[in-house]
Amino acid sequence: MHIIQRHPDVIDHLPKIKEILLAPDEIRIDSYDSSVLLFYKFFDRINVGKYLVVIVKTNERNFILTFYSTYRIKSGEKYEN
């Protein structure tokens, strides 16, 4: 699995994916592919505080591309639903 191989720091947080998708702090549109959405949620108990990000490809299948942690929200247009 891509997430486990490329982002081992988030393995313990895989159960949080559902929470992030249902109640993100912010959603951004990817700057390179407008059919990709980045769902951000901040967790203050991960290190000194980090966002967990679920990257979703929105098409007829709607699937998760990856999942990782970051200290800040990346650039890209804010998604308004």
ZADO-1210 file (C-alpha; in nm, 4 decimals, padded with zeros to 6 digits):
<atoms>
<atom x="00.0000" y="00.0000" z="00.0000" code="MET" pos="1"/>
<atom x="00.1333" y="00.3397" z="-00.1056" code="HIS" pos="2"/>
<atom x="00.0498" y="00.5187" z="00.2187" code="ILE" pos="3"/>
<atom x="00.2270" y="00.2662" z="00.4402" code="ILE" pos="4"/>
<atom x="00.5383" y="00.2605" z="00.2200" code="GLN" pos="5"/>
<atom x="00.5697" y="00.6336" z="00.1503" code="ARG" pos="6"/>
<atom x="00.4260" y="00.7867" z="00.4699" code="HIS" pos="7"/>
<atom x="00.4971" y="00.5491" z="00.7603" code="PRO" pos="8"/>
<atom x="00.4550" y="00.8343" z="01.0108" code="ASP" pos="9"/>
<atom x="00.0761" y="00.8259" z="00.9579" code="VAL" pos="10"/>
<atom x="00.0203" y="00.4509" z="00.9954" code="ILE" pos="11"/>
<atom x="-00.1144" y="00.4932" z="01.3497" code="ASP" pos="12"/>
<atom x="-00.3539" y="00.7612" z="01.2231" code="HIS" pos="13"/>
<atom x="-00.5229" y="00.5642" z="00.9422" code="LEU" pos="14"/>
<atom x="-00.8459" y="00.5357" z="01.1465" code="PRO" pos="15"/>
<atom x="-00.8708" y="00.9175" z="01.1398" code="LYS" pos="16"/>
<atom x="-00.9280" y="00.9237" z="00.7622" code="ILE" pos="17"/>
<atom x="-01.3055" y="00.8947" z="00.8002" code="LYS" pos="18"/>
<atom x="-01.3123" y="01.1776" z="01.0568" code="GLU" pos="19"/>
<atom x="-01.1051" y="01.4015" z="00.8290" code="ILE" pos="20"/>
<atom x="-01.3267" y="01.3373" z="00.5264" code="LEU" pos="21"/>
<atom x="-01.6495" y="01.3939" z="00.7223" code="LEU" pos="22"/>
<atom x="-01.5360" y="01.7043" z="00.9139" code="ALA" pos="23"/>
<atom x="-01.2254" y="01.8672" z="00.7617" code="PRO" pos="24"/>
<atom x="-01.0944" y="02.2000" z="00.8890" code="ASP" pos="25"/>
<atom x="-01.0375" y="02.3039" z="00.5288" code="GLU" pos="26"/>
<atom x="-01.0550" y="02.1631" z="00.1776" code="ILE" pos="27"/>
<atom x="-00.8230" y="02.2839" z="-00.0999" code="ARG" pos="28"/>
<atom x="-00.8252" y="02.2218" z="-00.4740" code="ILE" pos="29"/>
<atom x="-00.4966" y="02.0877" z="-00.6063" code="ASP" pos="30"/>
<atom x="-00.3082" y="02.3493" z="-00.8110" code="SER" pos="31"/>
<atom x="-00.2177" y="02.0971" z="-01.0821" code="TYR" pos="32"/>
<atom x="-00.5347" y="01.8885" z="-01.1083" code="ASP" pos="33"/>
<atom x="-00.8722" y="02.0453" z="-01.0275" code="SER" pos="34"/>
<atom x="-01.0267" y="01.7004" z="-00.9819" code="SER" pos="35"/>
<atom x="-00.8040" y="01.6411" z="-00.6773" code="VAL" pos="36"/>
<atom x="-00.9130" y="01.7714" z="-00.3360" code="LEU" pos="37"/>
<atom x="-00.6971" y="01.7996" z="-00.0231" code="LEU" pos="38"/>
<atom x="-00.8855" y="01.7496" z="00.3060" code="PHE" pos="39"/>
<atom x="-00.7002" y="01.9029" z="00.6040" code="TYR" pos="40"/>
<atom x="-00.7629" y="01.8544" z="00.9751" code="LYS" pos="41"/>
<atom x="-00.5381" y="01.9802" z="01.2559" code="PHE" pos="42"/>
<atom x="-00.4445" y="01.7537" z="01.5470" code="PHE" pos="43"/>
<atom x="-00.2568" y="01.9221" z="01.8313" code="ASP" pos="44"/>
<atom x="-00.1470" y="01.5880" z="01.9819" code="ARG" pos="45"/>
<atom x="00.0517" y="01.4792" z="01.6771" code="ILE" pos="46"/>
<atom x="00.4093" y="01.5959" z="01.7423" code="ASN" pos="47"/>
<atom x="00.3755" y="01.9619" z="01.8422" code="VAL" pos="48"/>
<atom x="00.0668" y="01.9935" z="01.6234" code="GLY" pos="49"/>
<atom x="00.0221" y="01.8801" z="01.2655" code="LYS" pos="50"/>
<atom x="-00.2379" y="01.8608" z="00.9951" code="TYR" pos="51"/>
<atom x="-00.3347" y="01.5235" z="00.8575" code="LEU" pos="52"/>
<atom x="-00.4195" y="01.5459" z="00.4887" code="VAL" pos="53"/>
<atom x="-00.6322" y="01.3079" z="00.2847" code="VAL" pos="54"/>
<atom x="-00.5891" y="01.3533" z="-00.0908" code="ILE" pos="55"/>
<atom x="-00.8937" y="01.2469" z="-00.2924" code="VAL" pos="56"/>
<atom x="-00.9335" y="01.2104" z="-00.6692" code="LYS" pos="57"/>
<atom x="-01.2878" y="01.3150" z="-00.7546" code="THR" pos="58"/>
<atom x="-01.4188" y="01.1397" z="-01.0612" code="ASN" pos="59"/>
<atom x="-01.6662" y="00.8596" z="-01.1245" code="GLU" pos="60"/>
<atom x="-01.4776" y="00.6459" z="-00.8673" code="ARG" pos="61"/>
<atom x="-01.3801" y="00.9039" z="-00.5982" code="ASN" pos="62"/>
<atom x="-01.0785" y="00.7385" z="-00.4385" code="PHE" pos="63"/>
<atom x="-00.8026" y="00.8283" z="-00.1926" code="ILE" pos="64"/>
<atom x="-00.4688" y="00.8956" z="-00.3605" code="LEU" pos="65"/>
<atom x="-00.2622" y="00.9358" z="-00.0454" code="THR" pos="66"/>
<atom x="-00.2583" y="01.0417" z="00.3191" code="PHE" pos="67"/>
<atom x="00.0193" y="01.2322" z="00.4962" code="TYR" pos="68"/>
<atom x="00.1015" y="01.4824" z="00.7709" code="SER" pos="69"/>
<atom x="00.2210" y="01.8408" z="00.7350" code="THR" pos="70"/>
<atom x="00.2802" y="02.1495" z="00.9495" code="TYR" pos="71"/>
<atom x="00.0844" y="02.3847" z="00.7228" code="ARG" pos="72"/>
<atom x="-00.1893" y="02.4044" z="00.4635" code="ILE" pos="73"/>
<atom x="-00.0405" y="02.4123" z="00.1152" code="LYS" pos="74"/>
<atom x="-00.1280" y="02.6594" z="-00.1563" code="SER" pos="75"/>
<atom x="-00.4247" y="02.6022" z="-00.3797" code="GLY" pos="76"/>
<atom x="-00.7698" y="02.7494" z="-00.4084" code="GLU" pos="77"/>
<atom x="-00.9993" y="02.6974" z="-00.1121" code="LYS" pos="78"/>
<atom x="-01.2872" y="02.4639" z="-00.1980" code="TYR" pos="79"/>
<atom x="-01.6329" y="02.5973" z="-00.1182" code="GLU" pos="80"/>
<atom x="-01.9055" y="02.3349" z="-00.1244" code="ASN" pos="81"/>
</atoms>
